């Protein structure tokens, strides 16, 4: 049904923009990166994605599940157990995100040097 549709994330009304936002937003990218490591229960995931609130993680997981990137499996136990895993599409997206995360982490010394240089130049220009 949707195979003949053309998506353009640069077009304002394109629905792919919403999904890109879910994937590349702070909590979406960190959640997908964490789930790339394996299956997590909600509170395990919340601890892994340090700093995310319960509300934001729930909203993020709902959005990623709706987009077909995350699978939520509720176990009929008492208390209920809910596990989150990546779907095949989610795994494909997470693979690319993890590559970007590793690149950024590996190049942080260069980023910090660039920031320091930038700040020094701005300070010098402001005092001139």
Rosetta blueprint (number, residue, H / E / L):
1 X L
2 X L
3 X L
4 X L
5 X L
6 X L
7 X L
8 X L
9 X L
10 X L
11 X L
12 X L
13 X L
14 X L
15 X L
16 X H
17 X H
18 X H
19 X H
20 X H
21 X H
22 X H
23 X H
24 X H
25 X L
26 X H
27 X H
28 X H
29 X H
30 X H
31 X H
32 X H
33 X H
34 X H
35 X H
36 X L
37 X L
38 X L
39 X L
40 X E
41 X E
42 X H
43 X H
44 X H
45 X H
46 X H
47 X H
48 X H
49 X L
50 X L
51 X L
52 X L
53 X L
54 X H
55 X H
56 X H
57 X H
58 X H
59 X H
60 X H
61 X H
62 X H
63 X H
64 X H
65 X H
66 X H
67 X L
68 X L
69 X L
70 X E
71 X E
72 X E
73 X E
74 X E
75 X E
76 X L
77 X L
78 X L
79 X L
80 X L
81 X E
82 X E
83 X E
84 X E
85 X E
86 X E
87 X L
88 X H
89 X H
90 X H
91 X H
92 X H
93 X H
94 X H
95 X H
96 X H
97 X H
98 X H
99 X H
100 X H
101 X H
102 X H
103 X H
104 X H
105 X H
106 X H
107 X L
108 X H
109 X H
110 X H
111 X H
112 X H
113 X H
114 X H
115 X H
116 X H
117 X H
118 X H
119 X H
120 X H
121 X H
122 X H
123 X H
124 X H
125 X H
126 X H
127 X H
128 X L
